[in-house]
Amino acid sequence: MRVLFTGASSAPGERVLSRLLDRADYSEIWCGVNRRDVSVTHPKLRKFSLDLTANTSLEPIPQPLDLVIHFAAVTHAVDEAAYWQVNLEGTKKLAEQAQALGCRRFFYVSTRCAAAGNGAYGESKLAAEEALKEMNWDSLLILQPAELYGGGSLEGLDKFVWLAARLHVVPLLWGNQNIQFVPVHLDDFVECVFRLIGSGAKGVKIVELCGPEKLNGATLALRLARKYIAVPLPIWWPAFALLLKALGVLGFHPATPDQISRLVGPKTASISSEECRSAQMIRFPLNVMV
């Protein structure tokens, strides 16, 4: 089986790619590389240049292409046009060219933020989901994961973990009841993706992946404070959001503009789909926030 994989330079993508390379039924995995190289090496791995912001080209990949696993996305951008250029238009071009190579199976990593009113990131991912569903696939599997942590990055919840573990302080967000997290450990995410890709699901299926508990900003901060012996720093969200907007007007961006909407906006789910729960894919003991 010949596979196209995008987004392997991210921690989740790299971990999933490493697992998939060990599968005997995958003869070749073609990995698109853009700004950051992929550290994984393997005899079955074929790297090629892939830029979803420009003229996307899958020309190096021979026919037939059996499966696309699409992780690549813009997640944090000051210029919101970048979300639409990559997350929507880049995904559409990728899917169209994959189908031209005979591909009829597509695995798309979206987000539980894929909802209207959720900022440019969430809305661009939602638009990409809708565009993919309009195409003819034998199998289209869309995964909407909740907030990931455990990858060692400095984005999202991993930034909170880093602050608590290294600086022994952690933001305690309060003042908005819509601030809710259902954290998923990276190990659990990788296990879920690995099994879903191998499930052979037919038709269009949307799968939601959430952690074992729903936490508000205060509960999350107190969990991390206890684990890492950190000091919670109360932040009243209405004032903080106003400050971020004011700084943005002045040209300073301590957070990307859409992160305010993303944090308090609507989410697709707060519990996992039956496909995850029934298969016991999520190993809750790994969740260090429990």
N, C-alpha and C positions, 0 to 999 in steps of 0.2 A: 504494500500500500504506500502510495506517495502522498505526503502531507505538506501543506504550507503552514508555517507557524510565524506569527507576528508578535512583537512585544516581549521577546525573550530577554531584553536588557533590564526589565523590571524584576524585582525579587519574586513575585508570584509567577511571572512568565518563565523565569529561569528554572525555578523549582519544578514546574509542571513539565517543561521541556526535558529536563534530566530524567524524570520518571518515564516519559513516553519513549525516549531513546532506547530504553531497555526492553520495550515490547517487541517480540519476535515478528509480529505481523506488520510492523512498519519497516519497509525496506529503505525508504529515503525520507528525511525530514528537511525541507527547504526552509531556511530561517532568514526572514527579511531583517536586514541590519541597516540602521539609519545613523544617528549621531553617536551612539554608544555601541561598542562592539559587544558581542556575546562571549562570556568567559567559558561557556561549555564547549568541550571538544568531544568528538565521537566519530567513528568511521562512517556512520550513516548520516551525519549532519552535513548539509550543504548550505553555506552562507552566500547571500547575494545582497546587493544594495537595493533598498526599498524605501522610497520617500513618499509618504502619503500626502504630503503637502504639494507635490509637484505632479508631473506626469507619471502616475503609478504604472509600473511595467513589471509583468511577470514573465517576460520573454525568456529569461534563462531556464525556466522550469519546463521540462518536457511533458508531453501528454502521455497518458491521462493523469490529471490531478484528482485524487480521490477525496480529500478532506482539507478544509481550511479551519485552523484554530486561531482565532483573532483576538489577541490581547491588546494590541497597540492602540493607544489613545492619548490625547492631551487631557491631563487631569488638573493642572494648575496653570493658568495663563492670565496675564494682565490684559492682553488684547483678546477680548471674547470672540473675535472672528476666528481665532485659531481653533477653538473648539469645533466650530461648524466646518471649517476647512478640512480638518483631520477626522473628527469623530463621525461626521455625516458624509461629506463628499468623498473623503479618502476611503471610507468603508464601502460606499457604493461602487466606486471605481474598482476596488479590490474584488468585491463580489462579482461584478460584471466580468472582469478578466478571468477570474477563477472559473466561472461558468463556461467561458470561451475555451478553457482547457479541459472541459468535460466534467468539472466538479459539480456534484449535486448534494454534498454534505457540508454544512457550515456550523461551526460552534462559535458563538459570539459571547464574549465576556462584557456584560453591561454593568448596571449598578442599581441598587434599590432607590437611588435618587432619580431614576429615569421617569420623571413625572413633570407635568406642566406646572409652571410657577416655581421651579427649582433652580433657576439660574441657567446660564449658558451651558455648563457642563451637563447637568441632568437633562435639559431639554434637547441638547444635541445627541445624547445617547438614546433618548426616547425616539427622536426622529430617525436615527439609524436603525433602531429596532423595527419601526414601521416600514422603512424602505426595504429592509431585508425580507419582511413578511410578504411584501408585494411581489417578490421574485419566486420563481419556480424551483423549489428544493425537494429532494426526497426526504431530507432531514435537516431541519433548522432548530438548533437548540440554543436558547438564550438564557444565560445564567445572570441573575441579578443578586450579587453578593452584598451583604451589609459591610460595615466598616471593618477593614482588615488591620491586624497588628501582628507583630512578631517577625517582621521582615527586616528590621533594623534601619528603616528609612527615616527621613526627617519630615515626613508628610503625614497628615491625618492623625490617627490615634498613636502611631509610632512616635510622633513628636511629643505627645503627652507622656508616653512611657520613657522617652529619652530625658525629658526634663525631670521626671521623678527619679529616675535611676542615676543620672549624672549630676544634676544640680540640686536634687532633693527639694524641688518645688513642683507644684502641679496646679494648673488653672482649675478653679472650681466655678463653672459657668452656671449662673442662676438668673431668674427673672423672665424666663420664657419657657412655658410648658412644652413647647414643640421641640426642645432640645432633648433628643432621645437617641441612645446608641444601643445596638445589639451586636457587640463585638464578636468577630470571628477570628480565631487564631489562624495564622498562615498555614500551619500544618493541616488543620482541618479543611481549609479551603482547597489545598492541593489534593488531598485525598478525595474530596468531593468531585473536583474537576476530572481527576484521573478515572474515577468510576463512571461518571456521566458520559465521558467521551467513549468509553468502551461499552456503553449500554446498548448501542444500536437502536436508539429511539427513532421512530419514524414520524413524519409530519412536522408540524410546528409545535414546539413545546417551550414554555417559559418556566424556569425553575428558580425559586427564591432560596437563598442561603443566608440564614441568620444564626447568631450565637445563641447560647442557652438562656440568656436573660436580657431584659430590656432595662437599661440604666439611664437615669437622667444625669445632667452634668455634675450635680453634687455627689451622687452615689458613685459615679465613675472616679471622680477626684479622690474621694475618701478611700476607695478600694486601692487605688495606686499609692496613696499616701501611706496606708498601712503596710503595703507590700514592700515599698522602697524607703520607708521611714522619711517621708517627704512632708513638706509644709503645704497645705492647701491655700491657694491664693484666691479669695472670693472675687469674682468678676461679675458685676451686674450687667447682663447682656444688653438691655436697651441703651445704656450709656456707652458701652464698648462698641456696639454696632454703629452708633452715631459717630464715635471717634474714628473708626475705620473709614467711614464714608468721607469724613472731613479730611483725613490724611490723603485719601485717594484723589480728592479734588485738588490738593496741593502737590500731587505728583509722587506721593509716598505710598508704597503698597506693602505693608507688613503682612497682608493677606490678599489673595487675589479677589477681585470685586465680587465674583459669584459665590464665594465661600459663605458669605452671610446668608444668602438665599438657600444654599445647599444645606446649611446646618439646621435651619428652622423650617425649611420647606417640607412638602408632603413626601412620604416614602411609599414604596410599593408594598412593603410587608414588614412585619416585625417578628414573624415566625417562619421557619423553613417550610418549603413545599414537601408534600408527602414523599416524593422521590428521595429526598435526603433523609427524612425522619425514619421511614420504614426500612431503609437499607442500613440504618445506624452508621451513616457515613461520618457524622460529627463526633469526634472523640472528646467529649466535654472535659475530662480531667486535664487536657492540655491547656484549657483556657485559664491563663494565669490571673484573670480578673475575677474568677469565681472564688 
